[in-house]
Structure formats: structure tokens, C-alpha cells
């Protein structure tokens, strides 16, 4: 009965505009992170771009949380909105943590699996960007949303595989050499894996909302 009643009440559609802005910022952050992983003398420039996009995403997150407090009728449960935008923000926060590690350890060259992970993270970000507009009308888009979240899960699994492959290659490369290079490489791999984990969290939040709304 309450769901039927809410369907006839006006909703704050600005949430979807904010979701889209945040998603586009995350996409740009992932592209900048790939620039970091390409290495070379431009690495600090791309690290700074990641930081800027993370700051922009934080500002949008604050707008969403403020709108949740001020809006009487929201598109879906307030807790779900908070969890969704927080999980999205966590993804770009983790990108920033990766960039910080790169700057801290002055890394300028990256292993091939790291660059492969970077490309997969752009795919993850683009999938989230595709999913959010569909949530304005969940009913007709259930199949597409489910397919997108399943693909996000598969990408997270591929990142896990690359993480393990990369660690093994890193160990073989440095077992007779510089232990510090191994430690730094492990740190970067772990941060990259966590970015993928956060995208998987976004997929789980979307699935949760879909289940509640249909």
C-alpha cells in the first residue's frame, strides 16, 4: 500500500542528476588512473588529476547526502541512496589511495598486469555510468541492470586473477634483487584490487535497490 501511495507523490529527480555527475567523475578518475599506470615523467600530472576528480566526487557526495536530509520523497529508500553514493565514492577514494602510493614511493614504471587492471577499472566505471540512468525506471530495466551488475562481478574476478598473476611475477622478478621494489609493487597491486572491490560493492548496492523496487 505504501509503495502504491509513494508512486503518486512528487520525487526529487535531482538525485539522478547528481548520481550521473558522480559517475562521470569516477569515469574520469579511472581514465586518469590509467594515465598514472602508463608511467613516465607525466605520472605526477595524472596523480594530481586523480586527486582533483576525487575532490570533485566528494563534493557531489555531500550534495547527495544534503539532498537526502532535505527531500521529503526520495526515488528510493534514503539508506539505499546513502549506501549507493558512498560505495561509488569509495571507488574513487581508493583510486586516490593508489595515486598517493605512487607519489609516495616515486614510482614511474608499472608492470603489465597493473596496466591491464587499469583498463578493466575503466570498464567498471563505464558500466556504473550506464547503470545509474536506468534506475530512474527500474521496472522495465531490471534485465539490463542485472546484466550490468553481473558484468561488474566478472570484471572484479578478472582483476583478482591479474592481482595474483602480478604478485607471482613480481616475486619472481625481485626474489634475487631489490626487496623494496617488491614491497612497493605489492602495495600498488593491493590498492588496485581494492578499487575493483569497491566497484563490486556498487554492483551489490544496485542489486539491493532493484530487489526492493520490483
C-alpha positions as CSV (number, residue, x, y, z in Angstrom):
1,X,0.0,0.0,0.0
2,X,2.8,2.4,0.9
3,X,4.6,1.7,-2.3
4,X,1.5,2.5,-4.3
5,X,0.9,5.7,-2.4
6,X,4.5,6.8,-2.9
7,X,4.2,6.3,-6.6
8,X,1.8,9.2,-6.8
9,X,3.9,11.6,-4.8
10,X,6.4,14.0,-6.4
11,X,10.0,12.8,-6.3
12,X,13.3,14.7,-6.2
13,X,14.7,13.9,-9.6
14,X,17.8,15.8,-8.9
15,X,19.2,12.7,-7.3
16,X,19.7,11.1,-10.7
17,X,21.5,14.2,-12.0
18,X,23.8,14.0,-9.0
19,X,24.4,10.3,-9.5
20,X,25.2,10.9,-13.1
21,X,27.7,13.7,-12.3
22,X,29.4,11.5,-9.7
23,X,29.5,8.5,-12.1
24,X,31.1,10.7,-14.8
25,X,33.6,12.0,-12.3
26,X,34.5,8.4,-11.4
27,X,35.0,7.6,-15.1
28,X,37.3,10.5,-15.5
29,X,39.2,9.4,-12.3
30,X,39.6,5.9,-13.8
31,X,40.9,7.3,-17.0
32,X,43.4,9.4,-15.1
33,X,44.5,6.4,-13.1
34,X,45.2,4.6,-16.3
35,X,47.4,7.6,-17.2
36,X,49.2,7.0,-14.0
37,X,49.8,3.4,-14.8
38,X,51.2,4.2,-18.2
39,X,54.2,5.5,-16.3
40,X,56.8,8.0,-17.4
41,X,57.5,11.6,-16.4
42,X,53.8,12.6,-16.7
43,X,52.9,10.2,-13.8
44,X,52.7,13.1,-11.2
45,X,50.4,15.0,-13.5
46,X,48.0,12.1,-13.8
47,X,48.2,11.6,-10.0
48,X,47.1,15.2,-9.5
49,X,44.2,14.6,-11.9
50,X,43.1,11.6,-9.8
51,X,43.2,13.8,-6.7
52,X,41.2,16.5,-8.3
53,X,38.5,14.1,-9.5
54,X,38.3,12.6,-6.1
55,X,37.8,16.1,-4.6
56,X,35.0,16.7,-7.1
57,X,33.4,13.4,-6.3
58,X,33.5,14.2,-2.6
59,X,31.6,17.5,-3.3
60,X,28.9,15.7,-5.2
61,X,28.6,13.1,-2.5
62,X,28.0,15.9,0.0
63,X,25.3,17.3,-2.2
64,X,23.6,13.9,-2.4
65,X,23.7,13.5,1.4
66,X,22.3,17.0,1.9
67,X,19.5,16.4,-0.6
68,X,18.6,13.2,1.3
69,X,18.2,15.2,4.5
70,X,16.1,17.9,2.8
71,X,13.9,15.9,0.5
72,X,10.6,14.6,1.7
73,X,10.1,12.0,-1.0
74,X,13.2,10.2,-2.4
75,X,13.3,7.9,-5.5
76,X,14.1,5.0,-3.2
77,X,15.0,4.4,0.4
78,X,17.2,7.0,2.0
79,X,19.5,4.4,3.3
80,X,19.9,2.9,-0.1
81,X,20.7,6.3,-1.6
82,X,23.4,6.9,1.1
83,X,24.9,3.4,0.6
84,X,24.9,3.7,-3.2
85,X,26.6,7.1,-3.3
86,X,29.0,6.1,-0.6
87,X,30.1,2.9,-2.4
88,X,30.6,5.0,-5.6
89,X,32.7,7.5,-3.6
90,X,34.7,4.7,-2.0
91,X,35.8,3.5,-5.5
92,X,37.3,6.9,-6.4
93,X,38.7,7.3,-2.9
94,X,40.6,4.0,-3.5
95,X,41.9,5.4,-6.8
96,X,43.3,8.3,-4.9
97,X,44.9,6.0,-2.4
98,X,46.6,4.3,-5.4
99,X,47.8,7.6,-6.7
100,X,49.1,8.6,-3.3
101,X,51.1,5.4,-3.0
102,X,52.6,6.1,-6.4
103,X,53.7,9.6,-5.4
104,X,55.0,8.4,-2.0
105,X,57.2,5.8,-3.5
106,X,58.1,7.8,-6.6
107,X,57.1,5.0,-9.0
108,X,57.4,5.8,-12.6
109,X,57.2,2.4,-14.3
110,X,54.4,-0.2,-13.8
111,X,54.0,-3.9,-14.5
112,X,51.9,-5.0,-17.5
113,X,49.2,-6.6,-15.2
114,X,48.8,-3.3,-13.4
115,X,48.1,-1.6,-16.7
116,X,45.6,-4.3,-17.6
117,X,43.8,-3.8,-14.3
118,X,43.7,-0.1,-15.0
119,X,41.9,-0.8,-18.3
120,X,39.4,-3.1,-16.5
121,X,38.7,-0.4,-13.9
122,X,37.7,2.0,-16.7
123,X,35.3,-0.7,-17.9
124,X,33.9,-0.9,-14.4
125,X,33.4,2.8,-14.2
126,X,31.7,2.9,-17.6
127,X,29.3,0.1,-16.5
128,X,28.3,2.1,-13.4
129,X,27.8,5.1,-15.6
130,X,25.4,3.1,-17.8
131,X,23.5,1.6,-14.9
132,X,22.6,4.7,-13.0
133,X,20.3,6.4,-15.6
134,X,18.4,3.1,-15.9
135,X,17.5,3.3,-12.2
136,X,15.1,6.2,-12.9
137,X,12.7,3.5,-14.2
138,X,13.8,0.2,-12.6
139,X,10.9,-2.0,-13.6
140,X,11.5,-2.0,-17.4
141,X,15.3,-2.1,-16.9
142,X,15.6,-5.0,-14.5
143,X,17.2,-7.3,-17.0
144,X,19.7,-4.7,-18.2
145,X,20.6,-3.7,-14.6
146,X,21.1,-7.3,-13.7
147,X,23.3,-7.9,-16.7
148,X,25.5,-4.8,-15.8
149,X,25.9,-5.9,-12.2
150,X,26.8,-9.4,-13.3
151,X,29.4,-8.0,-15.7
152,X,30.8,-5.9,-12.8
153,X,31.2,-9.0,-10.8
154,X,33.1,-10.7,-13.6
155,X,35.4,-7.8,-14.0
156,X,36.2,-7.8,-10.3
157,X,37.0,-11.5,-10.7
158,X,39.4,-10.8,-13.6
159,X,41.1,-8.1,-11.5
160,X,41.6,-10.6,-8.7
161,X,43.2,-13.0,-11.2
162,X,45.5,-10.3,-12.5
163,X,46.4,-9.3,-9.0
164,X,47.5,-12.9,-8.2
165,X,49.4,-13.2,-11.5
166,X,51.0,-9.8,-10.9
167,X,52.2,-10.8,-7.4
168,X,53.7,-14.0,-8.7
169,X,55.5,-12.2,-11.5
170,X,56.7,-9.6,-9.0
171,X,58.1,-12.2,-6.7
172,X,60.0,-14.0,-9.5
173,X,61.3,-10.7,-10.7
174,X,62.6,-9.4,-7.4
175,X,63.4,-12.5,-5.3
176,X,67.1,-12.2,-6.0
177,X,67.0,-8.4,-6.2
178,X,65.5,-5.3,-4.5
179,X,63.1,-6.3,-1.8
180,X,61.8,-2.7,-1.6
181,X,60.7,-2.8,-5.2
182,X,58.7,-5.9,-4.4
183,X,57.0,-4.3,-1.4
184,X,56.1,-1.2,-3.3
185,X,54.7,-3.3,-6.2
186,X,52.6,-5.3,-3.7
187,X,51.2,-2.1,-2.3
188,X,50.1,-0.8,-5.7
189,X,48.6,-4.2,-6.6
190,X,46.6,-4.2,-3.4
191,X,45.3,-0.7,-3.9
192,X,44.2,-1.5,-7.5
193,X,42.4,-4.7,-6.3
194,X,40.5,-2.7,-3.7
195,X,39.3,-0.3,-6.4
196,X,37.7,-3.3,-8.2
197,X,36.3,-4.5,-4.8
198,X,34.6,-1.1,-4.4
199,X,33.0,-1.3,-7.8
200,X,31.7,-4.7,-6.8
201,X,30.2,-3.0,-3.8
202,X,28.4,-0.6,-6.1
203,X,27.0,-3.5,-8.0
204,X,25.7,-5.1,-4.8
205,X,24.1,-1.8,-3.8
206,X,22.4,-1.6,-7.2
207,X,21.1,-5.1,-6.9
208,X,19.8,-4.4,-3.4
209,X,17.8,-1.5,-4.7
210,X,16.5,-3.4,-7.7
211,X,15.3,-6.2,-5.4
212,X,13.4,-3.8,-3.2
213,X,11.8,-1.9,-6.0
214,X,10.4,-4.8,-8.1
